[in-house]
Amino acid sequence: MDLTFNKMKPLRNFQNVADQIQEAIINGRLKAGDKLPSEMKLKDMFETSRGTIREALRVLEQQGLIDIRTGVNGGAIVRDLSTEKIAEGLDLLMQYQKVSPRHLEEFRHEVEGRVTALAAERATKRDIQRLKHILAEALDQLEKGADGQKDFFRLDVKLHIALAEISRNPLFSAVLKMIHENILGRWLQVSSSHENILRQNYDDLCNIVNAVERGEANESRLLAHDHVRRFHRYMKKGTEYPKNVKKENYDGPTILY
């Protein structure tokens, strides 16, 4: 591993260390899975104290950039960058009413409409095959009734994420993946729905995929808008916690309108 670092600045030494290692991760000199040099080696490379190195590593760990492992094969390991920390923050904001379900609906209405339109403009034949495969799996679960409900919801989330990825915009993809997997997905996994609601949801997804396949961007956008509005109307029928789920057993976002 060919790593070099600048000598320390006098103030906030630990932050200087953290910033340089962070830059090495962002520009690709350090990749996911790479192990950082030992604390003693980093101490010599930065010409600073071991305490400064430890504080810098704690900062990087809190930022989700590294994992610190113990044991013989332990050390600081570069993490694969993900939206996990953002998701935790958004979940907390929702629970403390800083971001309400109404805010979430408004965001999804605008962003998912745009993303679905982009997917219609940019989808390849392979992308369409991917979407249809997800729909086929979802139909299999739908036909199982209550036994297939959780897997149906999982595939619902999977299809929305696929549409975001097909938009070819990594920002849309990252944010919507975080929202669907960590916010909506967890709520869906503990909710229950009437079969007619699931069937309507499936029909919505089929219509969206068909419009994307035809390359009809505006129609895809309008269908996504309708789908989001319908979903959030369903959410509004609930109370603070999904039906049949006790407060102490629920770890999803608070649904309050």
Secondary structure, DSSP 8 states (H G I E B T S, - for coil): ---------SSSHHHHHHHHHHHHHHTTSS-TT-B---HHHHHHHHTS-HHHHHHHHHHHHHTTSEEEE-STT-EEEE----SHHHHHHHHHHHHTTSS-HHHHHHHHHHHHHHHHHHHHHH--HHHHHHHHHHHHHHHHHHTTGGGGHHHHHHHHHHHHHHHHHHTT-HHHHHHHHHIIIIIIHHHHHT----HHHHHHHHHHHHHHHHHHHHT-HHHHHHHHHHHHHHHHHHHHTS-SS-TT--GGG--S-----
